[in-house]
Amino acid sequence: MTPETRTGLIAGLGAYCLWGLLPLYLKLLTGIPASDVLANRILWSLLLIGGIMVATGGGARLRAVIVQPRLMLLLVTSAVLIAANWLIYTWAVLNGHVLDTSLGYFINPLISIIFGVVLLGERLARTQWLAVGLATTGVAVIAIANGALPLVSLGVALSFALYGLVRKFAAVDAVTGLLVETIILTPVALGWLLTRPDGLFSRPAATEALLIAGGALTAVPLLLFGIATRWLKLSTIGLMQYIAPTMVFLLAVFLFGEVLTTSRLFAFGCIWAGLALYTRSILAGAART
């Protein structure tokens, strides 16, 4: 294992563990619109990441990114994708759909695997294709049981898988990339809060403190994720991804009391089986080398 790979693994583990605990924070903000929570997360993230850039003398790196139109286009795209992911996830947690977000993040690794194969030329063994098929079966079961696609789950999964893919192509370090993304999103977030009757600093002090803390809880795992995407294969990132949804699943069922229906349980079982197969194939391949 190279030092870069080790760094990527540590960063990835840190990011996914923090994301796994995020519902505990968001539940403290129940009653606040998801759009307001998102706008605050963006705004306070900018201050934190900007401070990190100043402290590390990153002005030259920022200027180097801004003058590259292709790179800026990639970061505009990734900014939109991560904002969409945050909004869907935040709305779902605040409205009692934590299990749906867990399902989405279980699906996400297998979508990342497909992207790796189709777009990056990564190859899968027959067992790995079976894993993808099992995940597809899980989604189909929920769609049939509910009479509709699990839109929250698919929205969470696709937006984050696409974000990881775009950041894979963006040749920029984690801090600078995240800063540019946050700068892109800040005018919209600030404009939204300024037009709201209960926008900036209009809530009780404890609530405002929680909203400000969202900046760190947003920026830190994304910084770690950015490091991981630079040093790990997309398929490896997909493999690690199930750490967070496992934590979220346990919180949803045992702490938040969400109902685990038979169709949901079967769908989760299919996806868990797929992830187990894929993990086994990866470990077997590593043992042979």
Backbone bond lengths (Angstrom), bond angles and torsions (degrees), N, CA, C in turn:
res aa  C-N    CA-C-N  psi(-1)  N-CA   C-N-CA  omega(-1)  CA-C   N-CA-C  phi
1 M - - - 1.457 - - 1.518 109.53 -
2 T 1.337 116.99 125.00 1.452 121.15 -179.98 1.527 110.14 -75.42
3 P 1.338 117.84 159.36 1.471 119.75 175.79 1.524 112.31 -56.98
4 E 1.337 116.84 -36.66 1.457 119.98 179.84 1.525 111.47 -64.96
5 T 1.345 115.84 -42.46 1.466 119.50 178.61 1.518 111.05 -64.91
6 R 1.326 116.76 -41.13 1.464 120.88 178.79 1.527 110.26 -61.73
7 T 1.333 116.15 -43.60 1.463 120.41 177.13 1.526 110.89 -60.33
8 G 1.334 116.13 -43.41 1.456 120.21 179.03 1.514 112.68 -62.24
9 L 1.337 117.17 -40.73 1.463 120.95 179.67 1.524 111.50 -65.83
10 I 1.325 117.07 -44.03 1.467 120.72 179.97 1.529 110.20 -63.98
11 A 1.339 115.66 -43.78 1.461 119.71 179.53 1.523 110.79 -63.69
12 G 1.332 116.97 -42.49 1.453 120.36 179.65 1.516 112.52 -63.06
13 L 1.326 116.90 -43.66 1.459 120.80 178.19 1.528 111.17 -61.10
14 G 1.330 116.64 -43.66 1.459 120.25 178.62 1.515 112.07 -61.78
15 A 1.338 116.36 -43.21 1.464 120.24 -179.48 1.524 111.29 -62.60
16 Y 1.317 116.87 -47.34 1.459 119.96 -175.30 1.529 112.57 -70.18
17 C 1.307 118.42 -33.18 1.468 120.58 176.36 1.534 110.75 -67.02
18 L 1.322 116.69 -41.00 1.465 119.62 177.51 1.523 110.98 -64.85
19 W 1.320 116.97 -41.81 1.470 119.81 177.45 1.523 111.23 -64.93
20 G 1.317 117.00 -33.65 1.457 120.17 179.07 1.519 112.85 -64.13
21 L 1.319 116.80 -27.76 1.467 121.53 -179.46 1.532 112.84 -94.68
22 L 1.323 117.42 -5.54 1.461 120.78 -174.03 1.535 114.29 -59.31
23 P 1.344 120.04 -35.43 1.468 118.16 178.39 1.526 113.69 -57.83
24 L 1.322 117.84 -30.79 1.465 120.10 177.71 1.523 110.52 -60.01
25 Y 1.326 116.49 -39.71 1.465 120.99 177.90 1.526 110.68 -70.51
26 L 1.327 117.27 -48.34 1.458 120.20 -175.08 1.522 112.29 -63.81
27 K 1.330 117.48 -33.54 1.462 119.98 179.13 1.529 111.57 -62.68
28 L 1.325 117.31 -25.41 1.467 120.56 177.00 1.526 111.52 -69.00
29 L 1.336 116.69 -15.98 1.464 121.56 -177.87 1.525 112.25 -104.79
30 T 1.335 117.22 16.46 1.467 120.95 179.17 1.533 109.84 -57.09
31 G 1.322 115.73 133.82 1.454 121.19 -177.19 1.515 112.96 104.82
32 I 1.330 116.74 -18.62 1.465 121.12 176.51 1.527 108.05 -94.22
33 P 1.346 119.20 133.57 1.469 120.34 -179.77 1.530 111.68 -57.19
34 A 1.317 115.46 143.04 1.466 120.69 -179.05 1.525 111.26 -58.87
35 S 1.327 117.42 -35.30 1.464 120.70 -179.72 1.524 111.16 -64.78
36 D 1.335 117.38 -36.96 1.464 120.82 177.70 1.531 110.83 -68.33
37 V 1.325 115.86 -41.99 1.461 119.73 177.95 1.529 109.83 -61.38
38 L 1.330 116.57 -44.86 1.463 120.75 -179.87 1.520 111.33 -61.98
39 A 1.328 117.02 -45.31 1.464 120.31 -178.80 1.522 111.04 -61.21
40 N 1.316 116.99 -40.52 1.463 120.11 177.21 1.523 111.52 -66.05
41 R 1.327 117.15 -40.43 1.458 120.10 178.48 1.529 111.01 -59.31
42 I 1.328 116.04 -42.41 1.461 120.32 -179.91 1.519 110.64 -65.67
43 L 1.328 116.43 -48.50 1.456 121.43 -175.20 1.525 111.63 -61.79
44 W 1.329 117.49 -48.61 1.459 120.07 -177.02 1.528 111.76 -75.87
45 S 1.318 117.06 -23.69 1.469 119.47 172.77 1.526 110.58 -64.65
46 L 1.340 115.46 -38.85 1.465 119.26 -179.08 1.520 110.83 -59.75
47 L 1.320 117.38 -43.79 1.459 120.41 -178.97 1.528 110.86 -63.79
48 L 1.322 116.65 -42.06 1.467 120.32 -179.14 1.527 111.43 -67.14
49 I 1.323 116.71 -49.13 1.460 120.14 -177.04 1.526 110.17 -68.46
50 G 1.336 116.59 -38.82 1.465 119.20 176.39 1.514 111.79 -60.89
51 G 1.332 116.64 -39.21 1.460 120.28 176.82 1.520 112.09 -63.54
52 I 1.337 116.16 -39.01 1.472 119.97 177.94 1.526 110.12 -64.41
53 M 1.324 116.43 -41.26 1.469 120.14 -179.63 1.523 110.88 -64.18
54 V 1.323 116.34 -42.75 1.471 119.57 179.26 1.524 110.24 -63.86
55 A 1.335 116.15 -43.81 1.465 120.48 -178.05 1.516 112.37 -64.62
56 T 1.332 116.80 -29.92 1.472 120.66 -178.30 1.519 112.52 -98.74
57 G 1.323 117.34 7.22 1.463 120.20 179.36 1.505 113.46 62.49
58 G 1.332 116.14 45.82 1.459 120.44 -174.16 1.509 115.39 -92.46
59 G 1.327 118.39 14.19 1.462 119.99 -178.74 1.515 112.91 -60.01
60 A 1.300 117.24 -40.57 1.466 120.91 -179.82 1.527 111.05 -64.86
61 R 1.331 116.95 -38.65 1.466 120.25 178.80 1.530 110.36 -65.75
62 L 1.327 115.87 -39.91 1.457 119.75 179.36 1.526 110.81 -64.01
63 R 1.333 117.49 -44.68 1.465 120.85 179.15 1.521 111.16 -63.26
64 A 1.328 117.00 -36.78 1.465 120.32 -179.90 1.526 111.39 -64.89
65 V 1.323 117.10 -32.17 1.460 120.62 178.90 1.519 110.56 -74.95
66 I 1.317 117.17 -44.13 1.465 122.03 -174.06 1.526 112.10 -61.05
67 V 1.312 118.25 -30.52 1.473 121.13 -176.60 1.528 112.56 -86.37
68 Q 1.321 118.45 4.09 1.465 121.90 179.26 1.530 109.94 -108.25
69 P 1.336 117.93 100.99 1.468 120.36 -175.10 1.535 113.33 -58.06
70 R 1.345 117.76 -42.05 1.466 119.59 -178.81 1.525 111.01 -63.80
71 L 1.322 115.78 -43.19 1.459 119.85 179.66 1.521 110.98 -65.72
72 M 1.321 116.99 -39.95 1.462 120.03 178.31 1.524 111.05 -64.41
73 L 1.338 116.83 -37.70 1.458 119.76 177.96 1.526 110.55 -63.58
74 L 1.329 116.75 -40.98 1.464 120.18 177.08 1.527 110.98 -61.86
75 L 1.331 116.88 -41.55 1.461 120.33 -177.74 1.530 111.97 -73.46
76 V 1.318 117.74 -31.78 1.466 119.70 172.32 1.525 109.67 -62.49
77 T 1.327 115.60 -43.12 1.465 120.47 178.91 1.526 111.14 -63.48
78 S 1.327 116.44 -46.60 1.461 119.62 -179.45 1.531 111.23 -65.82
79 A 1.331 117.16 -33.86 1.468 120.46 177.97 1.526 110.81 -63.34
80 V 1.320 117.00 -44.66 1.460 121.15 178.85 1.526 110.53 -63.18
81 L 1.327 116.23 -41.61 1.468 120.58 -178.47 1.529 111.83 -65.37
82 I 1.329 116.72 -44.16 1.461 118.07 -177.51 1.527 110.63 -71.99
83 A 1.330 117.77 -32.55 1.466 119.74 176.00 1.522 110.63 -65.29
84 A 1.336 116.51 -40.98 1.468 120.21 177.29 1.526 110.25 -62.72
85 N 1.329 116.74 -42.14 1.458 120.84 179.08 1.521 111.10 -62.16
86 W 1.330 117.13 -46.12 1.467 121.45 178.72 1.521 111.03 -59.18
87 L 1.344 116.14 -44.49 1.460 120.03 -175.35 1.531 110.96 -65.86
88 I 1.330 116.98 -46.23 1.464 120.12 179.31 1.523 110.35 -61.34
89 Y 1.320 115.81 -47.07 1.460 120.68 -177.21 1.528 111.27 -63.55
90 T 1.321 116.54 -45.94 1.462 120.61 -178.64 1.524 110.96 -62.92
91 W 1.330 116.29 -45.89 1.472 119.82 178.45 1.514 109.85 -59.10
92 A 1.322 117.52 -44.53 1.460 120.99 -176.71 1.524 111.66 -62.50
93 V 1.320 118.17 -45.13 1.464 121.35 -179.24 1.521 110.59 -65.89
94 L 1.326 117.22 -43.95 1.465 120.77 -178.04 1.525 112.39 -67.48
95 N 1.337 116.47 -20.85 1.469 120.10 -177.14 1.526 112.91 -111.79
96 G 1.337 116.89 21.67 1.452 120.60 171.66 1.512 116.30 76.98
97 H 1.327 117.55 29.50 1.467 121.89 179.13 1.528 110.53 -117.93
98 V 1.310 116.73 42.75 1.465 120.73 -177.77 1.526 110.72 -64.98
99 L 1.342 117.76 -37.67 1.469 120.67 177.98 1.521 111.58 -61.64
100 D 1.341 116.63 -36.54 1.466 119.66 178.32 1.524 110.94 -64.23
101 T 1.328 117.06 -38.35 1.463 118.84 178.22 1.526 110.49 -69.02
102 S 1.330 116.04 -35.58 1.461 119.12 177.02 1.519 110.62 -62.26
103 L 1.332 117.13 -44.95 1.456 121.09 177.33 1.527 110.62 -59.67
104 G 1.336 116.18 -42.26 1.457 119.82 179.47 1.513 112.69 -59.98
105 Y 1.312 116.62 -42.25 1.463 119.13 -179.21 1.526 112.35 -77.62
106 F 1.337 117.90 -18.06 1.457 119.47 169.59 1.533 110.70 -74.42
107 I 1.329 116.28 -35.78 1.464 120.66 177.69 1.523 110.78 -69.94
108 N 1.315 116.13 -36.15 1.461 121.91 -173.72 1.535 115.06 -51.41
109 P 1.346 119.89 -44.90 1.465 118.68 -179.34 1.520 113.06 -58.56
110 L 1.332 116.34 -38.23 1.450 119.62 -177.35 1.526 110.91 -75.01
111 I 1.331 117.58 -29.45 1.463 119.96 172.29 1.533 109.58 -67.59
112 S 1.331 116.69 -40.63 1.458 120.11 176.93 1.527 110.59 -61.18
113 I 1.324 116.73 -37.50 1.462 120.81 178.14 1.530 110.05 -62.56
114 I 1.337 116.51 -44.69 1.463 120.70 179.33 1.533 110.32 -61.79
115 F 1.339 117.02 -43.91 1.460 120.32 177.08 1.529 110.66 -59.24
116 G 1.329 115.50 -41.35 1.456 119.20 179.28 1.509 112.18 -60.69
117 V 1.331 116.98 -38.18 1.466 121.43 -179.74 1.528 111.13 -73.32
118 V 1.339 116.02 -50.23 1.458 120.94 -172.49 1.529 112.23 -72.72
119 L 1.321 116.27 -41.16 1.464 119.72 -171.46 1.528 113.98 -103.29
120 L 1.326 117.80 -26.35 1.463 120.10 -175.58 1.527 113.27 -112.37
121 G 1.314 116.74 1.60 1.457 119.93 175.93 1.515 115.10 74.64
122 E 1.335 118.16 14.97 1.458 119.81 176.98 1.527 109.31 -74.21
123 R 1.321 116.92 141.47 1.465 121.39 -175.09 1.529 111.02 -102.96
124 L 1.338 114.19 145.80 1.452 120.60 178.46 1.524 110.04 -118.13
125 A 1.327 115.86 144.94 1.451 121.34 172.88 1.528 109.07 -80.18
126 R 1.348 115.38 171.42 1.463 119.92 -178.83 1.534 111.19 -59.90
127 T 1.325 116.73 -39.34 1.464 120.47 179.47 1.527 110.96 -63.26
128 Q 1.306 116.73 -36.91 1.460 120.46 -179.60 1.524 111.04 -69.35
129 W 1.325 117.07 -36.64 1.460 119.61 174.81 1.530 110.65 -64.61
130 L 1.329 116.45 -36.50 1.456 120.10 176.25 1.523 110.71 -61.41
131 A 1.335 116.51 -37.81 1.467 121.07 177.55 1.519 110.92 -60.37
132 V 1.329 116.22 -44.05 1.467 120.05 178.33 1.525 110.22 -63.99
133 G 1.336 116.43 -39.47 1.461 120.17 178.73 1.514 112.60 -63.21
134 L 1.317 117.45 -38.91 1.459 121.21 177.94 1.534 110.99 -63.46
135 A 1.315 116.66 -41.64 1.470 119.64 177.77 1.520 111.02 -62.78
136 T 1.322 116.77 -41.40 1.466 121.01 177.71 1.526 110.48 -61.70
137 T 1.325 116.44 -39.73 1.465 121.11 177.31 1.526 110.71 -61.25
138 G 1.334 116.47 -42.28 1.458 120.45 178.94 1.515 112.33 -59.17
139 V 1.333 116.35 -44.46 1.467 120.64 178.51 1.528 109.99 -63.97
140 A 1.336 116.51 -41.67 1.463 120.52 -179.02 1.526 111.41 -63.05
141 V 1.333 117.34 -38.78 1.461 121.17 179.57 1.524 110.82 -60.82
142 I 1.320 116.90 -46.09 1.464 119.93 179.43 1.523 110.71 -65.24
143 A 1.333 116.50 -40.52 1.463 119.87 179.86 1.525 110.90 -61.03
144 I 1.335 116.86 -42.57 1.462 120.71 179.91 1.526 110.74 -68.66
145 A 1.332 116.87 -43.09 1.467 120.95 -178.27 1.524 111.94 -64.76
146 N 1.325 116.56 -38.55 1.465 120.97 -176.52 1.523 113.04 -93.42
147 G 1.321 116.78 -10.92 1.453 119.98 -177.32 1.514 113.04 75.43
148 A 1.318 117.35 13.02 1.469 121.75 179.70 1.523 108.71 -162.12
149 L 1.309 115.42 157.97 1.455 119.45 176.32 1.524 110.20 -66.29
150 P 1.336 117.86 147.15 1.474 120.35 175.81 1.521 110.22 -74.64
151 L 1.332 115.79 84.52 1.465 120.68 -169.24 1.523 112.58 -63.74
152 V 1.336 117.51 -39.07 1.466 119.20 178.87 1.519 109.93 -62.55
153 S 1.319 116.92 -46.52 1.460 120.88 -178.96 1.524 111.14 -62.69
154 L 1.331 116.55 -46.82 1.466 120.17 -179.18 1.526 111.17 -67.60
155 G 1.336 117.03 -36.53 1.461 119.70 178.26 1.513 112.08 -63.47
156 V 1.333 116.00 -44.91 1.461 120.66 176.92 1.522 110.69 -61.29
157 A 1.341 116.54 -46.62 1.464 120.80 -175.34 1.525 112.12 -66.21
158 L 1.326 117.16 -49.59 1.459 120.32 -175.70 1.522 112.10 -68.13
159 S 1.328 117.64 -42.17 1.462 119.52 -177.69 1.527 110.98 -63.73
160 F 1.337 117.12 -39.23 1.459 118.34 -177.92 1.526 111.83 -78.74
161 A 1.327 117.33 -34.97 1.461 119.47 176.28 1.526 110.78 -64.16
162 L 1.322 116.50 -41.38 1.469 120.10 177.66 1.522 110.94 -66.70
163 Y 1.325 116.76 -37.20 1.466 119.89 176.99 1.526 110.60 -60.59
164 G 1.330 116.54 -47.31 1.458 119.86 178.55 1.512 112.19 -60.96
165 L 1.331 116.45 -38.20 1.461 120.51 179.68 1.529 111.25 -65.87
166 V 1.324 116.74 -46.66 1.465 119.97 -179.39 1.518 110.75 -62.83
167 R 1.345 117.35 -43.35 1.457 119.92 179.76 1.527 112.29 -65.89
168 K 1.332 116.70 -24.51 1.463 120.34 175.80 1.520 110.43 -63.79
169 F 1.333 116.99 -34.70 1.459 121.55 -178.68 1.528 112.83 -87.50
170 A 1.317 117.58 -14.72 1.468 121.20 -177.18 1.528 109.52 -85.10
171 A 1.314 116.37 108.79 1.466 121.49 -177.89 1.526 109.86 -80.19
172 V 1.326 115.62 77.34 1.451 121.51 -179.07 1.518 107.95 -149.34
173 D 1.333 116.87 146.71 1.458 119.42 178.96 1.523 110.33 -70.01
174 A 1.331 115.35 162.02 1.465 121.23 -170.98 1.527 112.45 -59.73
175 V 1.344 117.21 -46.44 1.463 120.10 -175.31 1.524 110.81 -67.17
176 T 1.327 117.32 -46.94 1.465 120.47 -178.60 1.520 110.97 -64.60
177 G 1.338 116.79 -43.01 1.458 119.81 179.64 1.519 111.92 -61.34
178 L 1.316 116.44 -44.83 1.459 119.87 -179.77 1.523 111.17 -67.29
179 L 1.328 117.32 -36.27 1.460 120.02 177.55 1.527 110.83 -62.93
180 V 1.318 116.93 -45.63 1.459 120.00 179.87 1.528 110.43 -63.13
181 E 1.329 117.14 -43.02 1.466 120.00 177.05 1.524 111.00 -58.59
182 T 1.314 116.51 -43.17 1.465 120.28 -177.76 1.520 110.97 -69.76
183 I 1.317 117.65 -37.56 1.466 121.03 175.87 1.526 110.14 -60.62
184 I 1.319 116.21 -41.60 1.465 121.05 179.78 1.526 110.93 -62.01
185 L 1.325 116.86 -39.17 1.466 121.14 -176.07 1.527 113.53 -84.11
186 T 1.339 117.56 -21.69 1.464 120.80 -172.42 1.529 114.71 -60.25
187 P 1.351 120.67 -44.34 1.472 118.34 179.95 1.521 112.98 -56.72
188 V 1.328 116.74 -39.51 1.470 119.89 178.76 1.525 110.26 -67.45
189 A 1.333 116.48 -44.11 1.462 120.20 -179.13 1.528 111.33 -64.06
190 L 1.321 116.60 -46.15 1.462 120.26 -179.61 1.516 110.98 -65.12
191 G 1.326 116.77 -42.79 1.461 120.01 178.35 1.517 111.55 -60.77
192 W 1.324 116.82 -39.92 1.458 120.95 178.46 1.527 111.35 -62.39
193 L 1.321 116.98 -47.46 1.462 120.71 -177.50 1.525 111.28 -66.29
194 L 1.322 117.51 -35.98 1.467 120.51 -178.44 1.527 112.47 -71.46
195 T 1.319 116.48 -22.36 1.471 119.08 179.00 1.518 112.74 -92.83
196 R 1.324 117.10 -5.08 1.458 121.17 -179.27 1.527 110.68 -88.44
197 P 1.330 118.14 137.82 1.475 119.15 177.42 1.528 112.72 -63.12
198 D 1.339 116.68 -28.95 1.462 120.35 177.03 1.533 109.68 -115.23
199 G 1.325 114.88 49.91 1.456 121.13 -176.47 1.515 113.18 -78.35
200 L 1.324 116.62 -116.66 1.460 120.89 -174.99 1.527 112.08 -72.74
201 F 1.320 116.87 131.59 1.465 124.58 170.39 1.530 113.96 54.47
202 S 1.323 116.73 34.36 1.466 119.89 179.12 1.524 112.49 -110.06
203 R 1.330 116.58 -1.33 1.460 120.90 -179.22 1.526 109.49 -103.27
204 P 1.345 117.48 170.06 1.468 119.68 177.88 1.522 111.55 -55.53
205 A 1.322 115.94 153.24 1.463 121.26 -174.06 1.533 112.21 -57.32
206 A 1.333 116.90 -39.63 1.464 120.00 -179.45 1.525 111.11 -63.89
207 T 1.328 116.30 -39.99 1.459 120.48 178.95 1.521 110.88 -67.67
208 E 1.329 116.49 -41.85 1.469 119.72 177.83 1.522 111.01 -62.37
209 A 1.328 116.71 -38.18 1.466 120.04 178.35 1.526 110.59 -63.19
210 L 1.329 116.70 -40.11 1.461 120.16 177.24 1.523 111.15 -64.04
211 L 1.319 117.08 -41.78 1.467 120.37 179.37 1.525 111.09 -64.50
212 I 1.320 116.77 -39.51 1.463 120.24 178.02 1.521 110.62 -65.69
213 A 1.337 116.37 -39.76 1.470 120.26 178.37 1.520 111.73 -61.07
214 G 1.331 116.59 -24.19 1.461 119.91 177.92 1.508 112.95 -60.90
215 G 1.339 116.76 -24.00 1.462 118.97 177.10 1.512 111.83 -61.17
216 A 1.336 116.27 -47.67 1.464 120.30 179.30 1.525 110.87 -67.80
217 L 1.332 116.83 -41.01 1.456 120.28 -178.32 1.526 111.82 -69.38
218 T 1.317 116.91 -18.51 1.458 121.64 174.88 1.519 111.12 -87.51
219 A 1.330 116.27 -46.77 1.461 120.70 -171.72 1.521 113.29 -73.85
220 V 1.322 117.23 -44.35 1.469 119.53 -172.25 1.527 112.50 -61.14
221 P 1.358 120.27 -52.03 1.467 117.55 179.10 1.525 113.38 -63.88
222 L 1.329 117.43 -32.77 1.459 118.96 178.31 1.526 111.66 -68.72
223 L 1.326 116.74 -37.07 1.460 119.90 174.34 1.530 110.38 -60.80
224 L 1.319 115.81 -44.60 1.457 120.09 178.56 1.530 110.92 -64.51
225 F 1.331 116.55 -40.77 1.461 120.16 178.58 1.527 111.21 -64.43
226 G 1.335 116.25 -39.47 1.458 119.57 177.64 1.517 111.80 -60.39
227 I 1.326 116.69 -39.95 1.469 120.64 176.36 1.530 110.25 -63.28
228 A 1.329 116.03 -43.48 1.462 120.13 -178.72 1.525 111.81 -62.65
229 T 1.339 117.82 -42.09 1.462 119.85 -178.20 1.517 112.50 -67.11
230 R 1.324 116.94 -25.20 1.470 119.95 179.16 1.520 111.88 -74.93
231 W 1.335 118.50 -29.07 1.463 120.73 -170.61 1.522 114.81 -114.52
232 L 1.325 117.64 -6.65 1.462 120.17 -177.91 1.517 110.81 -118.85
233 K 1.334 116.83 153.50 1.448 121.84 171.58 1.528 109.25 -64.38
234 L 1.331 114.78 150.78 1.462 118.75 179.12 1.525 110.17 -61.97
235 S 1.326 117.54 -35.41 1.459 120.13 178.81 1.529 111.48 -66.63
236 T 1.339 117.44 -33.97 1.468 120.24 177.30 1.522 110.87 -68.11
237 I 1.318 115.95 -41.28 1.465 119.99 176.44 1.525 109.77 -60.88
238 G 1.337 116.28 -41.43 1.454 119.91 177.30 1.514 112.35 -60.42
239 L 1.326 116.07 -37.37 1.454 120.63 179.92 1.531 111.91 -66.48
240 M 1.340 117.04 -40.01 1.462 121.61 -179.25 1.529 112.69 -72.81
241 Q 1.329 115.76 -20.37 1.454 120.76 -170.03 1.529 113.60 -59.98
242 Y 1.343 117.85 -25.63 1.466 117.88 -173.60 1.524 113.20 -74.93
243 I 1.337 118.44 -4.45 1.471 120.60 176.07 1.529 110.06 -61.97
244 A 1.328 116.70 -49.92 1.465 120.81 -177.55 1.525 112.89 -64.01
245 P 1.338 119.46 -49.24 1.468 117.45 -178.70 1.520 113.90 -65.63
246 T 1.329 117.60 -26.80 1.465 119.20 175.32 1.524 109.96 -64.09
247 M 1.324 116.51 -44.83 1.450 120.69 177.85 1.531 110.72 -63.31
248 V 1.329 116.52 -42.14 1.467 120.74 -179.92 1.528 110.30 -66.21
249 F 1.321 117.04 -41.08 1.471 121.41 177.45 1.525 110.99 -57.07
250 L 1.325 116.55 -47.46 1.468 120.63 -179.17 1.528 110.89 -63.81
251 L 1.316 117.38 -40.05 1.464 120.59 177.52 1.524 110.72 -63.34
252 A 1.348 116.12 -44.22 1.465 120.37 -177.12 1.520 111.81 -61.77
253 V 1.323 117.08 -43.92 1.463 120.95 -174.16 1.527 111.92 -81.14
254 F 1.333 116.01 -46.16 1.471 119.03 -170.14 1.532 114.16 -95.43
255 L 1.322 117.96 -20.10 1.461 119.77 179.64 1.523 112.14 -109.39
256 F 1.336 116.89 -45.17 1.458 120.17 -176.63 1.529 112.70 -90.90
257 G 1.333 118.30 -9.65 1.461 121.85 173.72 1.514 115.29 70.23
258 E 1.334 119.25 27.65 1.457 120.90 177.32 1.536 109.62 -73.76
259 V 1.326 115.87 147.64 1.466 121.87 -174.20 1.528 110.20 -81.84
260 L 1.318 115.63 129.89 1.459 121.81 177.20 1.523 107.73 -100.18
261 T 1.355 117.11 94.53 1.454 121.69 -178.26 1.523 110.84 -70.66
262 T 1.334 115.22 167.64 1.464 120.08 179.76 1.525 111.70 -61.70
263 S 1.339 116.80 -42.50 1.466 119.46 -179.83 1.519 111.37 -65.60
264 R 1.325 116.15 -40.81 1.462 119.36 177.33 1.519 110.97 -63.17
265 L 1.337 115.93 -43.84 1.455 119.82 -179.36 1.528 110.96 -62.15
266 F 1.340 116.67 -41.38 1.460 119.96 178.38 1.525 110.59 -64.31
267 A 1.353 115.70 -42.06 1.466 119.55 179.56 1.525 111.10 -63.03
268 F 1.330 115.54 -46.11 1.464 118.68 176.67 1.527 110.60 -59.20
269 G 1.341 116.67 -39.95 1.460 119.91 179.72 1.514 112.09 -61.34
270 C 1.334 116.56 -42.98 1.466 120.02 177.68 1.525 111.43 -60.72
271 I 1.326 115.84 -44.43 1.462 119.74 -177.19 1.517 110.54 -70.57
272 W 1.322 117.01 -40.51 1.467 119.34 176.23 1.524 111.00 -61.09
273 A 1.340 116.92 -41.40 1.461 120.38 178.52 1.537 110.36 -63.17
274 G 1.333 115.72 -40.50 1.455 119.31 177.98 1.520 112.06 -62.78
275 L 1.315 115.83 -43.39 1.465 119.65 178.76 1.528 111.04 -65.49
276 A 1.341 116.55 -36.76 1.465 119.84 178.16 1.527 111.00 -65.13
277 L 1.318 116.29 -41.98 1.462 120.18 177.91 1.528 111.17 -62.92
278 Y 1.328 115.00 -44.73 1.457 118.54 -178.48 1.525 110.60 -65.17
279 T 1.323 116.76 -42.33 1.460 120.60 178.18 1.527 110.63 -60.04
280 R 1.333 116.40 -44.55 1.456 120.91 -179.79 1.531 111.04 -60.64
281 S 1.343 116.03 -41.77 1.462 118.86 -178.83 1.523 111.55 -67.46
282 I 1.330 116.51 -37.65 1.470 120.24 178.52 1.518 110.34 -65.47
283 L 1.326 116.16 -44.74 1.472 119.69 -179.80 1.523 111.41 -65.69
284 A 1.336 116.39 -37.79 1.463 119.70 178.33 1.526 110.84 -65.19
285 G 1.330 116.26 -40.31 1.457 119.98 177.72 1.509 111.68 -65.20
286 A 1.339 116.90 -38.84 1.465 120.14 178.67 1.526 111.04 -66.07
287 A 1.349 116.26 -36.35 1.465 119.94 -179.64 1.533 110.64 -67.21
288 R 1.354 116.96 -35.45 1.450 119.22 -179.69 1.515 113.03 -69.83
289 T 1.348 115.54 -27.87 1.462 118.85 -179.90 1.520 111.73 -89.63
